[in-house]
Amino acid sequence: MVNDASAAKLELELRRGVVVLATLSQLAAPRYGYELRQVLADKGLPIEEGTLYPLLRRLDSQGVLDSEWRTDSGSPRRYYALSNDGRRLFEQLTATWRDLNEAMERLLTEGAPDAT
């Protein structure tokens, strides 16, 4: 039998697979980290700071995001937005996600074991 800790780890693996796409989906316009975190949480995908900020830095260093520091509204904030490469990556990952989602829907509908 799968215990709660094992199930939690498997759920975490599923979530990790969508965090990049979810993040990219909300960066068509510039956002700073806390704002992005709030938007994702409001739309049903809460992400810990310790996950989001390293991801933003990694995507920025890979050229997927453009970033800039702004100080116009008080304390300095780093804003992130999709770069041209980031837009292409977002489109590619979105197509892959949709294909996988369709396949999973078929698998779960047609071959899922009975819950009884």
N, CA and C of each residue as an Amber inpcrd file, in Angstrom:
protein
   348
   0.8460000  -1.1870000   0.0000000   0.0000000   0.0000000   0.0000000
   0.8900000   1.2480000   0.0000000   0.5060000   2.2440000  -0.7530000
   1.2450000   3.5020000  -0.8210000   0.8960000   4.3390000   0.4060000
   1.9170000   4.7540000   1.1420000   1.6520000   5.5720000   2.3210000
   1.5230000   7.0400000   1.9250000   1.1180000   7.8570000   2.8880000
   0.8770000   9.2790000   2.6220000   2.1400000   9.9940000   2.1540000
   3.2840000   9.6490000   2.7270000   4.5390000  10.3040000   2.3360000
   4.8980000   9.9740000   0.8970000   4.7060000   8.7300000   0.4960000
   4.9960000   8.3370000  -0.8870000   4.0500000   9.0290000  -1.8630000
   2.7780000   9.0860000  -1.4940000   1.7950000   9.7590000  -2.3480000
   2.1300000  11.2420000  -2.4780000   2.5540000  11.8690000  -1.3900000
   2.9110000  13.2930000  -1.4170000   4.0990000  13.5320000  -2.3450000
   5.0740000  12.6370000  -2.3140000   6.2370000  12.7800000  -3.1970000
   5.8240000  12.6540000  -4.6660000   4.9330000  11.7300000  -4.9570000
   4.4690000  11.5550000  -6.3420000   3.6650000  12.7680000  -6.8090000
   2.8400000  13.3070000  -5.9190000   2.0960000  14.5190000  -6.2600000
   3.0440000  15.6790000  -6.5240000   4.1090000  15.7850000  -5.7300000
   5.1060000  16.8410000  -5.9280000   5.7680000  16.7040000  -7.2960000
   6.0690000  15.4840000  -7.7060000   6.6520000  15.2720000  -9.0310000
   5.7070000  15.7430000 -10.1380000   4.4180000  15.4630000  -9.9930000
   3.4470000  15.9290000 -10.9860000   3.4220000  17.4520000 -11.0480000
   3.4250000  18.0920000  -9.8900000   3.3990000  19.5560000  -9.8490000
   4.6500000  20.1650000 -10.4540000   5.8210000  19.5700000 -10.1720000
   7.0700000  20.1080000 -10.7100000   7.0260000  20.1830000 -12.2270000
   6.3630000  19.2400000 -12.8370000   6.2990000  19.2030000 -14.2900000
   5.5320000  20.3590000 -14.9100000   4.6890000  21.0140000 -14.1390000
   3.8860000  22.0960000 -14.7050000   4.3130000  23.4890000 -14.2420000
   5.2190000  23.5650000 -13.2790000   5.5990000  24.8550000 -12.7070000
   6.2210000  25.7850000 -13.7530000   7.0740000  25.2540000 -14.6130000
   7.7070000  26.0980000 -15.6350000   6.6510000  26.6640000 -16.5770000
   5.7890000  25.8030000 -17.1000000   4.7690000  26.2690000 -18.0320000
   3.8190000  27.2570000 -17.3600000   3.4210000  26.9700000 -16.1320000
   2.5350000  27.8890000 -15.4080000   3.1920000  29.2510000 -15.2290000
   4.4640000  29.2460000 -14.8800000   5.2000000  30.5030000 -14.6880000
   5.2810000  31.2810000 -15.9910000   5.6720000  30.6050000 -17.0640000
   5.7750000  31.2800000 -18.3550000   4.4280000  31.8430000 -18.8000000
   3.3540000  31.1420000 -18.4720000   2.0220000  31.5670000 -18.9160000
   1.6110000  32.9200000 -18.3460000   2.2360000  33.3250000 -17.2570000
   1.8460000  34.5760000 -16.6040000   2.8450000  35.7020000 -16.8070000
   3.7890000  35.5150000 -17.7300000   4.8290000  36.5340000 -17.9220000
   4.8120000  37.1740000 -19.3110000   3.6480000  37.2630000 -19.9230000
   3.5440000  38.0060000 -21.1820000   3.8390000  39.4810000 -20.9300000
   3.4270000  39.9630000 -19.7700000   3.7300000  41.3240000 -19.3320000
   4.6380000  41.2130000 -18.1050000   5.4800000  42.2100000 -17.8710000
   6.4180000  42.1340000 -16.7420000   5.7120000  42.0220000 -15.3870000
   6.2610000  41.1590000 -14.5490000   5.7750000  40.9880000 -13.1800000
   6.9730000  40.7840000 -12.2650000   6.8470000  41.2130000 -11.0310000
   7.8950000  40.9110000 -10.0580000   7.4960000  39.6360000  -9.3200000
   8.4440000  39.0300000  -8.6380000   8.2650000  37.7020000  -8.0760000
   7.0540000  37.5380000  -7.1830000   6.8770000  38.4330000  -6.2190000
   5.7550000  38.2970000  -5.2990000   4.4250000  38.4010000  -6.0340000
   4.3410000  39.3350000  -6.9610000   3.1170000  39.5030000  -7.7550000
   2.8210000  38.2280000  -8.5450000   3.8430000  37.6660000  -9.1720000
   3.6890000  36.4350000  -9.9380000   3.2150000  35.3030000  -9.0330000
   3.8180000  35.2060000  -7.8690000   3.4440000  34.1670000  -6.9110000
   1.9680000  34.2920000  -6.5160000   1.5090000  35.5050000  -6.2910000
   0.1110000  35.7470000  -5.9330000  -0.8350000  35.3640000  -7.0690000
  -0.4820000  35.7410000  -8.2920000  -1.3270000  35.4300000  -9.4490000
  -1.4550000  33.9160000  -9.6100000  -0.3310000  33.2220000  -9.5080000
  -0.3660000  31.7600000  -9.6390000  -1.2130000  31.1380000  -8.5350000
  -1.0590000  31.6080000  -7.3160000  -1.8540000  31.0840000  -6.2010000
  -3.3350000  31.3780000  -6.3980000  -3.6650000  32.5900000  -6.8430000
  -5.0600000  32.9670000  -7.0740000  -5.7090000  32.1010000  -8.1470000
  -4.8910000  31.5970000  -9.0730000  -5.4220000  30.7610000 -10.1600000
  -5.3050000  29.2710000  -9.8430000  -4.9730000  28.9500000  -8.5860000
  -5.0090000  27.5650000  -8.1480000  -3.6860000  26.8270000  -8.1100000
  -2.5660000  27.5420000  -8.3280000  -1.2670000  26.8800000  -8.3070000
  -0.3000000  27.6230000  -7.3820000  -0.4580000  27.4210000  -6.0750000
   0.4860000  28.0680000  -5.1560000   1.8870000  27.4940000  -5.3340000
   2.8890000  28.3700000  -5.3060000   4.2870000  27.9650000  -5.4590000
   5.0810000  28.6130000  -4.3310000   5.8830000  27.8170000  -3.6760000
   6.7170000  28.3180000  -2.5840000   7.7800000  29.2800000  -3.1310000
   8.1660000  30.2530000  -2.3130000   9.2210000  31.1960000  -2.7000000
  10.5040000  30.4650000  -3.0590000  10.8220000  29.4360000  -2.2900000
  12.0450000  28.6740000  -2.5080000  12.0500000  27.8910000  -3.8040000
  10.9070000  27.7790000  -4.4400000  10.7980000  27.1510000  -5.7550000
  10.7700000  28.2110000  -6.8500000   9.9730000  29.2520000  -6.6460000
   9.7610000  30.2460000  -7.7010000  10.9960000  31.0950000  -7.9870000
  11.6220000  31.6420000  -6.9640000  12.7240000  32.5720000  -7.2110000
  13.9290000  31.9090000  -7.8820000  14.3370000  30.7130000  -7.4520000
  15.4160000  30.0460000  -8.2020000  15.0190000  29.7230000  -9.6400000
  13.7410000  29.3780000  -9.8520000  13.2710000  29.1060000 -11.2100000
  13.3660000  30.3680000 -12.0680000  12.9420000  31.5040000 -11.5350000
  13.0200000  32.7580000 -12.2890000  14.4650000  33.0980000 -12.6350000
  15.3660000  32.9410000 -11.6830000  16.7800000  33.2290000 -11.9550000
  17.3450000  32.2850000 -13.0170000  16.9780000  31.0050000 -12.9290000
  17.4620000  30.0390000 -13.9140000  16.9320000  30.3600000 -15.3160000
  15.6470000  30.6410000 -15.4330000  15.0570000  30.9690000 -16.7380000
  15.6530000  32.2530000 -17.2950000  15.9390000  33.2080000 -16.4250000
  16.5740000  34.4540000 -16.8420000  17.9770000  34.1720000 -17.3800000
  18.7370000  33.3590000 -16.6720000  20.1110000  33.0660000 -17.1110000
  20.1380000  32.2390000 -18.3930000  19.0490000  31.4990000 -18.6580000
  18.9600000  30.7090000 -19.8890000  18.4610000  31.5340000 -21.0750000
  18.0960000  32.7860000 -20.8380000  17.6160000  33.6440000 -21.9130000
  16.1330000  33.5140000 -22.2050000  15.4270000  32.7880000 -21.3710000
  13.9850000  32.5930000 -21.5500000  13.2120000  33.8270000 -21.0840000
  13.7790000  34.5190000 -20.1060000  13.1550000  35.7260000 -19.5610000
  14.0760000  36.9150000 -19.7340000  13.4750000  38.0760000 -19.8300000
  14.1870000  39.3370000 -19.7110000  13.8540000  39.8600000 -18.3190000
  14.8220000  40.4760000 -17.6740000  14.5450000  41.0250000 -16.3470000
  15.1750000  42.3980000 -16.2080000  14.5920000  43.1790000 -15.3140000
  15.1310000  44.5020000 -15.0180000  14.7230000  44.9030000 -13.6110000
  15.6010000  45.6550000 -12.9690000  15.2940000  46.1960000 -11.6580000
  14.5370000  47.5100000 -11.8320000  13.4780000  47.6850000 -11.0500000
  12.7170000  48.9430000 -11.0490000  12.6060000  49.4410000  -9.6210000
  12.7010000  50.7510000  -9.4910000  12.5870000  51.3650000  -8.1670000
  11.4840000  52.4190000  -8.1300000  10.6610000  52.4800000  -9.1620000
   9.6590000  53.5380000  -9.2720000   8.5420000  53.4500000  -8.2300000
   8.3210000  52.3230000  -7.5980000   7.2320000  52.2270000  -6.6190000
   7.7580000  51.8610000  -5.2300000   8.8390000  52.5090000  -4.8460000
   9.3830000  52.2520000  -3.5160000  10.6240000  51.3880000  -3.5520000
  10.5490000  50.2590000  -2.8740000  11.7260000  49.3850000  -2.7920000
  12.0260000  48.7480000  -4.1520000  13.2980000  48.4760000  -4.4170000
  13.6790000  47.8800000  -5.7010000  13.0340000  46.5110000  -5.9020000
  12.5400000  46.2780000  -7.1010000  11.9250000  45.0000000  -7.4560000
  12.4590000  44.5650000  -8.8070000  12.7150000  43.2950000  -8.9230000
  13.1580000  42.7420000 -10.2070000  11.9210000  42.2440000 -10.9540000
  11.7180000  42.7810000 -12.1400000  10.5840000  42.4020000 -12.9830000
  11.0600000  41.4340000 -14.0510000  10.2240000  40.4360000 -14.3170000
  10.5190000  39.4170000 -15.3150000   9.4250000  39.4040000 -16.3700000
   9.8240000  39.1680000 -17.6170000   8.8810000  39.0050000 -18.7240000
   9.5040000  38.0450000 -19.7340000   8.6540000  37.4500000 -20.5540000
   9.1540000  36.5350000 -21.5780000  10.0410000  37.2600000 -22.5710000
  11.1590000  36.6620000 -22.9000000  11.9870000  37.1400000 -24.0090000
  11.4080000  36.5460000 -25.2970000  11.9850000  36.8820000 -26.4390000
  11.5220000  36.2670000 -27.6830000  11.6920000  34.7490000 -27.6370000
  12.8450000  34.2920000 -27.1190000  13.0490000  32.8460000 -26.9600000
  12.0380000  32.2600000 -25.9760000  11.7180000  33.0250000 -24.9580000
  10.7310000  32.5770000 -23.9810000   9.3540000  32.4130000 -24.5840000
   8.9750000  33.3010000 -25.4860000   7.6790000  33.1760000 -26.1670000
   7.6380000  31.9040000 -27.0100000   8.7330000  31.6520000 -27.7250000
   8.7970000  30.4250000 -28.5340000   8.7470000  29.1830000 -27.6490000
   9.4730000  29.2120000 -26.5450000   9.4580000  28.0820000 -25.6190000
   8.0630000  27.8870000 -25.0430000   7.4070000  28.9810000 -24.6730000
   6.0470000  28.8920000 -24.1400000   5.1080000  28.2380000 -25.1500000
   5.1960000  28.6470000 -26.4060000   4.3460000  28.0450000 -27.4420000
   4.6410000  26.5580000 -27.5940000   5.9060000  26.1930000 -27.5850000
   6.3090000  24.7940000 -27.7210000   5.8210000  23.9680000 -26.5270000
   6.0420000  24.4590000 -25.3240000   5.6040000  23.7230000 -24.1370000
   4.0870000  23.6470000 -24.0460000   3.4020000  24.6880000 -24.4960000
   1.9410000  24.6750000 -24.4940000   1.4180000  23.5920000 -25.4330000
   1.9950000  23.4820000 -26.6130000   1.5760000  22.4370000 -27.5600000
   1.8350000  21.0520000 -26.9640000   2.9890000  20.8810000 -26.3500000
   3.3130000  19.5980000 -25.7260000   2.3340000  19.2970000 -24.5950000
   2.0490000  20.3060000 -23.7760000   1.1010000  20.1270000 -22.6760000
  -0.2600000  19.6930000 -23.1950000  -0.7380000  20.3380000 -24.2360000
  -2.0650000  19.9990000 -24.7720000  -2.0860000  18.5750000 -25.3110000
  -1.0240000  18.1670000 -26.0020000  -0.9430000  16.7900000 -26.5000000
  -0.9360000  15.7870000 -25.3450000  -0.1270000  16.0660000 -24.3340000
  -0.0620000  15.1750000 -23.1760000  -1.3870000  15.1310000 -22.4280000
  -2.0150000  16.2730000 -22.2990000  -3.2910000  16.3440000 -21.6060000
  -4.3500000  15.5090000 -22.3270000  -4.3920000  15.6020000 -23.6490000
  -5.3370000  14.8000000 -24.4300000  -5.0530000  13.3080000 -24.2670000
  -3.7860000  12.9370000 -24.3230000  -3.4240000  11.5300000 -24.1550000
  -3.7950000  11.0390000 -22.7590000  -3.5100000  11.8290000 -21.7440000
  -3.8380000  11.4280000 -20.3800000  -5.3470000  11.3150000 -20.1800000
  -6.0960000  12.2070000 -20.7810000  -7.5520000  12.1340000 -20.6660000
  -8.0630000  10.8200000 -21.2560000  -7.5150000  10.4390000 -22.4120000
  -7.9000000   9.1520000 -23.0110000  -7.5050000   7.9950000 -22.0940000
  -6.2800000   8.0320000 -21.5920000  -5.8060000   6.9560000 -20.7210000
  -6.6320000   6.8440000 -19.4470000  -6.9210000   7.9810000 -18.8370000
  -7.6630000   7.9700000 -17.5830000  -9.1200000   7.5870000 -17.7840000
  -9.6880000   7.9460000 -18.9090000 -11.0800000   7.6550000 -19.1770000
 -11.2720000   6.2080000 -19.6240000 -10.4280000   5.7570000 -20.5130000
 -10.6150000   4.4430000 -21.1310000  -9.9910000   3.3040000 -20.3410000
  -8.9320000   3.5750000 -19.6000000  -8.2260000   2.4740000 -18.9740000
  -8.0830000   2.5650000 -17.4870000  -8.7610000   3.5140000 -16.8650000
  -8.5930000   3.6980000 -15.4200000  -9.2220000   2.5470000 -14.6640000
  -8.5540000   2.0750000 -13.6080000  -9.1410000   1.0230000 -12.7870000
 -10.3530000   1.5610000 -12.0200000 -11.2660000   0.6700000 -11.7290000
 -12.4430000   1.0690000 -10.9520000 -12.0140000   1.5340000  -9.5720000
 -12.6990000   2.5130000  -9.0620000 -12.3470000   3.0670000  -7.7570000
 -12.9190000   2.2180000  -6.6160000 -13.6620000   1.1950000  -6.9530000
 -14.2770000   0.3870000  -5.8880000 -13.3560000  -0.6840000  -5.3760000
